Amino acid sequence: MELREAIGRRRSMRFLRPYKMVEPEKIQRMLEAARIASHWGNVQSLRAVAIFRNSASQEVLDSLQAQVVGWQLRIAPVVIVWYIQPEAVDDQSDRLRELVNVGALGFGGLEKRKDALENQLIPFFDNVKERLKNPGIGEVDCGQGIAQATLMAFEQGLGTCCLGTPKGRQILDGLGVPDSARFLLLQTVGYPLEHWEAGGQRPRQDFDKLFHMNGFDTPFPRSPEVVDELEQDGMFTRPGPLPEREEELEFLKQALGLQGAGLL
């Protein structure tokens, strides 16, 4: 499947098959995709714990329950707990040296690059190291890794949904994750129970309200030809609500025993 079609068909899948377990190798492929994602300074602060419902302890499973989306966590065969480890910045100098050695940082001869690294770049970053541990660019790059893992999941026929929770620190504590880590999100993973369209393309704000060119006052011009091209490639799919969605939701509610759940 082409990338454009994959992007267009990927949806947040809230309804997963609770009876069909996910093979560990498929989760590994997701984590491998996250591992090779771009990350500033090559520090790789994105970390995760994958929790398999059929093998994790009941104590761990109970710790995942959230106030709002608890039913999604209960039915998901796998829940990935994504977090950021700011202390990865402490290894930044060595990671930068790796980049220089493989020719991914700087230019000129190797010795020239090493000299510039040791005498200019590393001292600069050492001066701001503690500030670089604060929320900011690290979370952005972690998001790139999670996005790549999500696309890998879709490629393997899996569905996922990213969820927040006010119990993030509590969840990390239950898993034995060091106090220095910061919780990012939970990602449910499983085989979809709902159709891949999941009710159709979700509503989105207007393109020209979100993106600009050369300054805030100028909306980025949206070419109708590009839109047509992406529609032909399958990146833009049928907008919701699809005519069969209410019947599908009723079926899913009955199948999963979610009577009375409402928006939850």
C-alpha positions in Angstrom: 0.0 0.0 0.0 1.3 3.5 -0.9 2.2 5.8 1.9 -0.5 8.3 0.9 -3.2 5.7 1.0 -1.9 4.4 4.3 -2.2 7.8 5.8 -5.7 8.3 4.5 -6.9 4.9 5.7 -5.3 5.1 9.1 -7.8 5.9 11.8 -7.9 5.8 15.6 -9.4 2.4 16.2 -11.3 2.4 19.5 -13.0 -0.9 19.0 -10.6 -3.8 18.9 -11.1 -7.6 19.0 -10.6 -8.5 22.6 -10.5 -12.3 21.8 -7.6 -12.0 19.2 -4.2 -11.6 20.7 -1.4 -9.6 18.9 1.8 -11.5 18.0 4.8 -10.1 19.9 6.7 -9.8 16.7 4.2 -7.3 15.4 4.7 -5.1 18.5 8.4 -5.5 18.0 8.1 -4.1 14.5 6.3 -1.1 15.9 9.0 -0.5 18.4 11.7 -1.0 15.8 10.0 1.7 13.7 10.0 4.0 16.7 13.6 3.3 17.5 15.0 4.5 14.1 12.9 7.7 14.1 14.8 11.0 13.9 15.6 12.5 17.3 17.6 15.7 18.0 21.2 15.0 19.0 20.5 11.3 18.5 19.7 11.0 22.2 16.7 8.8 21.7 14.7 9.7 24.8 11.6 7.8 23.6 10.9 4.7 25.7 8.0 2.3 26.1 6.7 -0.7 28.0 4.4 -3.0 26.0 1.8 -4.7 28.2 0.1 -7.9 26.9 -3.2 -8.6 28.4 -2.8 -12.4 28.2 0.5 -12.4 30.1 0.8 -9.3 32.3 0.0 -9.6 36.0 -3.4 -8.6 37.2 -1.8 -5.9 39.3 -0.3 -4.3 36.2 -3.5 -4.6 34.3 -5.5 -3.0 37.1 -3.1 0.0 37.2 -4.0 0.9 33.6 -7.6 1.7 34.3 -8.5 5.3 33.5 -11.5 7.3 34.5 -12.7 8.1 31.0 -11.5 5.5 28.6 -11.3 2.5 30.8 -13.3 0.2 28.5 -10.8 0.7 25.7 -7.9 -0.4 28.0 -9.9 -3.4 29.2 -10.5 -4.8 25.7 -7.2 -4.0 24.1 -4.9 -7.1 23.7 -1.9 -4.8 24.1 -1.3 -1.4 25.7 1.9 0.4 25.0 2.9 2.9 27.7 5.0 5.5 26.0 7.3 7.8 28.1 10.2 10.1 27.7 13.5 9.7 29.6 15.0 13.2 29.9 18.2 11.7 31.4 19.0 10.4 28.0 20.4 13.9 27.5 23.3 13.0 29.8 24.7 10.7 27.1 24.4 13.4 24.5 28.1 13.9 24.0 28.7 10.3 23.2 25.7 10.2 20.8 27.0 13.3 19.0 30.4 11.6 18.7 28.6 8.6 17.0 27.1 11.0 14.5 30.4 12.5 13.7 32.1 9.2 13.3 29.5 8.0 10.7 29.6 11.3 8.7 26.1 12.4 9.8 27.2 15.6 11.5 29.4 18.4 10.1 31.6 18.5 7.0 35.2 18.4 6.0 37.6 15.7 7.2 37.0 13.4 10.2 39.6 15.1 12.3 38.3 18.5 11.5 34.7 17.4 12.5 36.0 15.9 15.7 37.8 19.0 16.7 34.7 21.2 16.0 32.6 18.8 18.0 34.8 18.6 21.1 35.7 22.3 21.2 32.5 24.0 20.0 29.4 21.8 19.9 29.8 19.7 23.0 30.7 22.7 25.3 27.7 24.6 24.0 25.3 21.7 24.7 26.8 21.1 28.1 25.9 24.6 29.1 22.2 24.1 28.3 22.0 20.4 29.1 19.6 20.8 32.1 17.3 23.0 30.1 17.2 20.5 27.3 15.6 18.0 29.8 12.6 20.2 30.2 9.4 19.6 28.2 9.8 20.7 24.6 11.7 19.4 21.6 12.2 16.0 23.2 8.4 15.4 23.2 8.2 16.5 19.6 10.7 14.0 18.5 9.1 11.3 20.7 5.9 12.0 18.8 7.7 11.3 15.5 8.7 7.9 16.9 5.1 7.1 18.0 3.8 8.2 14.6 6.2 5.7 12.9 5.1 3.0 15.2 1.5 3.7 14.4 2.0 3.5 10.7 3.9 0.2 11.2 0.9 -1.1 13.2 -1.5 -0.2 10.4 0.7 -1.8 7.8 0.4 -5.1 9.8 -3.3 -4.9 9.9 -3.6 -3.6 13.4 -5.6 -0.8 14.9 -4.4 1.6 17.5 -5.7 4.5 19.6 -3.6 7.0 21.6 -5.0 7.9 25.0 -4.2 10.3 27.8 -4.7 9.8 31.5 -4.2 11.8 34.7 -2.7 8.6 36.2 0.4 8.7 34.1 2.9 8.9 36.9 1.1 6.2 38.9 1.2 3.9 35.9 4.9 4.4 35.4 5.5 3.7 39.1 3.5 0.5 38.9 5.8 -0.6 36.0 9.0 0.3 37.9 9.9 3.1 35.5 12.4 5.6 37.1 11.1 8.7 38.7 13.0 10.9 36.2 10.8 9.7 33.3 7.8 11.6 32.1 4.6 9.9 30.9 3.5 10.6 27.4 0.5 8.5 26.5 -1.1 5.1 26.3 -1.6 3.4 23.0 -4.0 0.5 22.6 -3.1 -2.0 20.0 -5.2 -4.9 18.5 -7.0 -6.2 15.5 -9.8 -3.9 14.5 -13.4 -4.9 15.3 -14.8 -1.9 13.4 -14.5 -1.2 9.7 -11.3 0.6 8.7 -13.2 3.7 7.8 -14.3 3.9 11.5 -17.2 6.2 10.6 -15.4 8.2 7.9 -12.8 11.0 7.9 -13.1 13.0 11.1 -13.9 16.7 10.8 -10.9 18.9 10.4 -10.4 22.7 10.5 -9.9 24.5 7.3 -6.5 24.2 5.7 -5.9 28.0 5.4 -6.7 28.5 9.1 -4.0 26.1 10.2 -1.1 26.8 7.8 0.6 30.0 6.5 3.2 31.1 4.1 6.0 33.6 4.8 4.1 35.1 7.7 1.0 34.7 9.8 -1.1 37.1 7.7 -0.8 35.0 4.6 -2.7 31.6 4.5 -0.8 28.9 2.7 -2.3 28.7 -0.8 -4.2 25.4 -1.2 -4.0 24.0 -4.7 -7.2 22.2 -5.9 -5.0 20.1 -8.2 -3.0 18.8 -5.2 -6.2 18.0 -3.4 -7.6 16.1 -6.4 -4.3 14.2 -6.7 -4.4 13.2 -3.0 -8.1 12.2 -3.3 -7.1 10.0 -6.3 -4.3 8.4 -4.2 -6.7 7.6 -1.4 -5.3 10.0 1.2 -8.6 11.7 1.5 -11.5 9.3 2.1 -15.2 9.5 2.6 -16.1 12.2 5.2 -18.1 11.2 8.3 -20.6 10.5 9.3 -21.1 7.5 7.0 -24.7 6.4 6.6 -24.1 3.0 8.3 -22.1 4.4 11.3 -25.0 4.4 13.8 -25.8 0.8 13.0 -22.1 -0.1 13.3 -21.9 1.6 16.7 -24.9 -0.2 18.0 -23.5 -3.5 16.9 -20.1 -2.8 18.6 -21.8 -1.7 21.8 -23.8 -4.9 22.0 -20.8 -7.1 21.0 -18.6 -5.6 23.7 -21.2 -5.2 26.4 -20.9 -1.5 26.5 -24.5 -0.7 27.3 -24.8 2.7 29.0 -21.3 3.7 28.2 -22.4 6.7 26.1 -19.4 8.8 25.1 -17.1 6.8 27.3 
